Structures are given as C-alpha cells and as structure tokens.
Amino acid sequence: MIGKILSVACAAIIASLVGRAAHADSIDFTQWGAATTFGSPLAGVNASGNTFVVTNGSFLADAFEPLTQGSSWSGTFPASTNLLYSTPASSITLVFANPLSTMTLGAESNNDGAPSL
C-alpha cells in the first residue's frame, strides 16, 4: 500500500494519465476551473473521492498553472492530457487524506523531456 505522501522530486509538471492501462486512480487537473494560476497549497479530490493537498514548497499565489498537452504544453504526454505546471520548478508533494493502493502519475522536467515517474 502506498502511504499518504507521494513526493515527485524536481518535477516541473505532473499529469494524471487516465488513458493508461492498469491505473487504479487518477486526479482530474481541470477540477479547479479555468483560472490561469493557483496557489500552493492546493486542495483537491481524486477520482475515487479521496481528498488531497498538493504543494510545491513555494506557498506562492501563482504556484501552479493548468496546461494541456498539445496546446499550452509541447511535451510528450498523450494529446489533450490535462497537466498541472509547478512554478518555480521544485519538488511536488501530494498528501492524501486516506492511503492509496495505486495511482498513476507522469512527470516531465521540461518541454522536451520524456515523461518519468
């Protein structure tokens, strides 16, 4: 069982890859609406209803930016994948209210890097 804290070190962007096979849960990064930026910490809920807080250590009002692969992000995620960009680039920590069994996330450190995680 994955613990309550999942940390993605030095990731500039994270994506919930819901189109991948064998995923057990995901995060819809469009859940916060159409704002151009969001502050850190940012509270949300995953697909199974588990609440979480995501932080990037900056505690800035514009710490996260929603992007979409192929239109506002030119990385290597599947087309139209919703992304959450962290600025400044730093470690990203997700703290869940309840333990997870699995979750599929991808990360890129820049526009031309392959997803990793």
Backbone hydrogen bonds, N-H to C=O, Kabsch-Sander energy under -0.5 kcal/mol:
donor,donor_aa,acceptor,acceptor_aa,energy
2,I,100,L,-1.4
6,L,4,K,-0.5
6,L,94,L,-2.4
8,V,92,I,-3.5
9,A,7,S,-0.7
11,A,8,V,-0.9
11,A,90,S,-0.7
12,A,108,E,-1.0
13,I,108,E,-1.3
14,I,84,L,-1.9
15,A,106,G,-2.2
16,S,82,N,-0.8
17,L,15,A,-0.8
17,L,104,T,-0.6
18,V,16,S,-1.7
20,R,17,L,-1.3
23,H,20,R,-0.7
29,F,27,I,-0.9
31,Q,28,D,-1.6
33,G,30,T,-1.9
38,F,64,F,-2.6
40,S,60,L,-1.8
42,L,54,V,-2.4
44,G,52,F,-2.6
46,N,50,N,-2.4
47,A,26,S,-2.8
49,G,46,N,-2.1
51,T,49,G,-0.5
52,F,44,G,-2.3
53,V,95,V,-1.9
54,V,42,L,-2.7
55,T,93,T,-2.3
63,A,60,L,-1.1
64,F,38,F,-2.6
65,E,85,Y,-2.2
67,L,83,L,-1.7
69,Q,81,T,-2.6
70,G,73,W,-3.5
71,S,68,T,-1.8
72,S,68,T,-1.8
73,W,68,T,-1.5
76,T,113,G,-0.5
80,S,69,Q,-1.9
81,T,78,P,-1.8
83,L,67,L,-3.1
84,L,14,I,-2.4
85,Y,65,E,-3.3
86,S,12,A,-3.4
87,T,63,A,-3.1
87,T,85,Y,-0.5
90,S,11,A,-0.8
92,I,8,V,-2.5
93,T,55,T,-2.7
94,L,6,L,-2.8
95,V,53,V,-2.6
95,V,93,T,-0.5
96,F,4,K,-2.6
96,F,94,L,-0.5
97,A,51,T,-2.9
100,L,2,I,-1.1
104,T,25,D,-1.2
105,L,103,M,-0.6
106,G,15,A,-2.4
107,A,116,S,-1.0
108,E,13,I,-1.5
113,G,110,N,-1.3
116,S,107,A,-3.0
